[in-house]
Each structure stands twice: as C-alpha cells, then as structure tokens.
Amino acid sequence: MSTNSLSAGWPGSPSFVVFRLDGGIVQRVVQEGDLDDVRPWASVSKMAVAMAFGVEVDWGLHKLTESIGPRGATLSNLLSHSSGLGLEEDDPVVDVGTKRVYSNYAIDCAVQAVVGDNDPAQWLEYRLFGGFGMSTTRLEGRPSSGVVGSTEDLLRLGVAWLRPDGIAKETRDRFITPFIPTLDGIVPGFGRFSPCPWGLGPEVRGDKQHWMGDWPAESFGHFGQSGALMLLNVQENVGVVATSTENFGPWAVKLWPEWTSAMRKLALAS
C-alpha cells in the first residue's frame, strides 16, 4: 500500500491518525480526513470505559477482584469477557471464567454496578473526558457502545493509553495483559480463536490472525461496528486511531489486516 493511497479500499469518508511517541512527545506520522467530525465509536467505547475503570482502581474506589457481577463475576471477569454472560442480557450464559464470550451486557453491568443511580454519561465525563480535554466526546447510549466523539479526541484517548496519561503505568499494564489468557472465544466479525486473549477492556492480539494484521502479540486495542478502531503497541510506542462514515462489514474484514500492517510500517519508519 503506497502512501498515496492510505485509505484506498475504505468506503465512505474515513478519518485517521497514525502516530508515535518520541520521548513522550506525540509525533503525527500521517493523518487523513475530517479529524473534528463527531462520529460514533461503537465498541471502541470500551477503551474509554476501561480507562475510566483504571481511574477507579488508582483512586482506590474499586478493586478488580470485586465480585460485582451476576453469579459472582468479578470486575476483571466483566471487563475481559470472561464473566460467562452472553452478548446481550437474555442470551445464554456459561460458567464464569470458562470461555471468552464477547458481552456488551457484561460491560454495561460493570458500569451500572459502579455508578448505581448516577448517570453513566456523567461518570465518563468526570473520570475521563473532562480531564483529558476530550471536548467533543460524550456518551449517547449504553456504555459498551454509545460513545461519540471526534478522531482528534480518539487520538487523545489512544495517547493516554500509550504514554500513559491519567492512570498509573502499573494499572495500564494490568489492563492490557491478557486475563485468563488460555480461554477460547470469538472475535465478532473475525471468527473463533484458540486461545482468544483479552485484557480488561482492550483486546490483545496474541497469535490471532485478524484485523490487527502483523502487529506484535502484545499489541492491543478495539474496533467497533461503526468502522472505528484503535490499535496500539507500548513496546514500539506506535498507534493508529480511525473513525468512519461506513459501518463495519466485509470490506473491513478484507481491508483492515493489510491496512493496519501498513500503518504500523509507516509509524516505525518515521
């Protein structure tokens, strides 16, 4: 993929930034599209929710070992899709800690257990958006998939994970380390993987051959049904964030493995 066709094959109007950190300073390698347009992040919302939980942990307000979910699931179980809960509330369940069942419902349960009668949108604003200067970003639905914001704000969040900002490095590292790494599971849209490693919110690549292309095994991030994505690597200090006007579909399954690999090469070559 040449630098003259960075978004070739991506339908609609993508917006993205490829970046690297140099001594903690953000270097934008390439960028394209309307970086200020407010777009849905869909399941990339989980990267925001996970960061907010990192703040909760650092402030000593909650522990990852707390049993706050159905059938004794801990906060770690809920965030890592190992709670046994199905994708949605009425879907079948399995025993806690036995399978990686991707679950929007589990993420929403985790947030509900923490905020109680308070507004999840205000919780995210107080824990994350306000402090990180993410002025275009807000929650307009369920926490697991309802965040909307600009690509610029998504970049701020990506940098916050990579540097990290707002949470302790030890907390960040815990969130991006596979939890119960041997579990099998399915990555929606890309199929079954054995094992299917996942951190506490972020997906971790491991040996999976899918949207993360040739990024190293410890790389982490998330994509959403809105066509948004975030992919980061701490060891290489590189990342890419993107939003889209075209929902996830077969085009993304075909394009993203090559595209994310090409973006990593650009970042490393800068």
N, C-alpha and C positions, 0 to 999 in steps of 0.2 A: 504494500500500500504506500503510495507516494505521499509526500507532504502536500501535494496539490489536490489530493482527494481524501482529506481526512474524514469526511462524512459521507463518502461515496457508498451507496447501498443503504444508507439510513434514511427512511422515508420521512416526510414532513419537514419540520424545522428543528433539528437538534441544536442544543447549546451545551458546550462542554469546555472544561479547562483541564489540561494536563500540567502537572506541577511537580516540583521537587523542593526539598528543603536543603539549604546550604547554610550550615551553622545556625539553624533555626529560622533563617530568613526564607520566606516563600519566594520561589522563582517560578513565574508562569512560563512554561515551555511553549505551549501553544494554546490558543483559545479560539472559539468559533461560536457564532450565533448570538442571540439576544440574551445576555447574561443577567439582565434585570427583569425579564418577563417572569411573572409569578405562575408557577405550574405545579400540578400535583406530584408529590414524591411517591405516593402509594407505599409499598412496603419498605422503601428506603427510610420511611418514618421510623422504622425500628432502630435505625442508627441514632436517631435523636432520642428516642425513648431510652435506649441503652445508656447513652451518655448521661441523661438525667438520673438514671439509677446509679451511675457511678458517683454522681454528686451526693446522692442519698447515702451511699456507703461511706464516702470520705467524710461526710459530716456526722457520721455515727448515728444516723436516723434509722437505718435499716441494715440488716445483715443478709448476705446472700444465702446463708444457711437457714433463714427463717422459713417455717412451714406456713405459707400464706395462701397456698392454692388448694384446689379440690383434692381430696384423697391424700393430703399430707405433702403435696408437691412443694418444694422449696422455691424461693425466688430464682435460684440458679436453674432449676428444672423448667420453670415457666419461660425464662428468657432464652434458654438453649433448645427449646422444642423437645425436651425430654420428659415433660410432665405426663405424657400419655393422653393428653386432651387432643381431640380432633381439630381439624381446620376451623370449624365453627362450633357453636355451643351444643347443637343437637347431634353432632357427628359421633361415631363410635369412639370408644376410648380403649387404651391398653394400659397395662401396669406401668406405674411411674418408673422411669429410668431403664426401660427395656427396649425402646425404639425411638428413632428420631422422627416424630410425627409433626410436620410443619403446622403450626397452630396460631392463627390470628387471635383466636379466643384466649389462648394462654397469655399472650402479651397484654390483651385488654384486662384480663383477670389480675395480672400483676399490678398494673396501674391502678385499677379500682381498689385493690387491697391497700395501696399506699395513700391514695388521695381521699378515700372514704366519701364523704358528702361534698367534698370540694370539686372544683371544675378541673378536669384533666388539662384543658387548654391553658388555664392559669398556672397550673403546676409546671408545664413545659416552659411557659413564658418566664416564670420565676427561676427555675432551675437551669435554664439553658438559653433560650432565645434572647432574652433581655441582656444578660451578662455577656453574651458572645457577639452582640451587635447585629443579630440576625433580624433586622427591622422589617423585612418583607415576609417573614415566616410566621405561620400560625397553624394551629390545629383546627380543622374544619370538619371533624368527624371522629371516628374511633381512633385511639392512639396507635393501633397497629398499622394503620394505613391512611390516616387522614391529614397528614401534614402537607401544606402547600407552601411554596417559597421559591425564590429565585435561584438560579445557578450560582450567583455570587454568594448567597447565603449557604448553599450546599457546599461550596468551596470552604467557607469559614468552618463548617462542621467537619469537613474532611481534614483540614489542617489541625483542628482541635484534637482529633483522634491521633493524628500522626505525630504531633510535636511532643507531648500532648498539652492541651490547654484546659484548665478548669477542673481536671481531676489528677490525682497522683499517678505517676508513671506506673507504680506497682498495681494500682487499680486498673489502669488501661490494659496492662499486660495480662491481668487476670481475665478481663472481659474478652480479649482476643485469643485466649488459649482455649483449645477445644475442651469442652466439658463432656465427660464420659466419651472419650474420643473413638471408642470401638463401636458405637451404635450405628446400625444401618438406617438408611432413610431415603427420602425422595426430595430432590430439589425441584420445586414446581416449574414445569416447563422444560426441564432437562433430564428428568428420569431418576431412576434408583441408583444409589451408590453404596458400596460396602467397603469400608465404612463411609459415613457421611458426617465429617467433623463440623462442629458448630461451636462458636463461642457463646458469650452471654449477650446475645443480640446480633452481633456480626456473624456472617457465615465465614468459615475458614476454608481455604481451598483444599488443603491436603493433597491427595492424589486425584481428585476429581477432574475429569476432562469435560469442561463446560464453558460457561460464559467468561470465566477468569483466564482463559487462554493459557499462555505459558508462564504466567506469574508464578513465583516460588510458592512452595507449600504453605508457608506461614502467612501468605497474603490474606487479606480479609476485606469484607465489605458487604454490600447488599444490592439487589436490583429490585425494581418494582414493576407492577403491571402497567404503570403509566409510561414505561420506557425510560425511567430514570435509573441511574446507577451510581455507585461509589465503590472504588476499588483502591486499596492502599497497601503499602508494604513498608514496615518500620525499618527493617534492616537496610533497604535500599533508599529509604527516605523519598519515595515517589508515590504519586497518586493521580487518579483521574476521577472527575465527577461529571455527570451529564444529566440533563433533563431533556424531555422530548415532547413534541406535539402528536406523536404517533404511539399508540399503546403497544405494549409488548406483544409479540406474535412470532410466527415462523421466521420473519425477517431477522429478528433479534437472535433467535437460536442459531441461525446461519451466520450472521454478521459478527456478533459480539466476540466469539473466541479469537478471530483474526484481528478484530478492531482493538480489543484490549491489549493483545500482544503487541500490536504496532504502537499503541500509545506508550506502553512501558519502554519500548526500544527508544522512542523519541525522548522520553524523560531521562533515561540513562545516558543518552548520547549528548545531552545538553551541557 
